């Protein structure tokens, strides 16, 4: 397989055909992103910048997206390369393309969440950060807490 033909592109949205390819890519090569709905993928992409895709002809073989304030903080999300294309440097190029975008290139800190690719990201330049380990799982807000917040705001 000649990987020199793989093209990387910035995009702001994916059409229905490309969203289907993205869903299939996640189902095939990203255990953490299976069964995502097209509507949710489209929404996540619309709120992300940059969004980078990698294409071998008409086939989507890579994807990554990020969110950023452009100055202080950014987060990289959903980095995936098709299994058949892994090990050839495409993942590194995908992440470097995200990091090279104007919304990312001068950000003070870029974060990412990963479960099993720590060594890959270390080779790209990321390091462990033990001080940023909190997460808020979306859940209904306690009514009494909401009333307290409303009182403070008023």
Secondary structure, DSSP 8 states (H G I E B T S, - for coil): --GGG-EEEEES---HHHHHHHHHHHHHH-GGGTT--HHHHHHHHHT-S-EEEEEETTEEEEEEEEEE-SSSEEEEEEEEE-GGGTTSSHHHHHHHHHHHSTTTTT-SEEEE--SS-HHHHHHHT----TT-----------HHHHHHHHHHH-
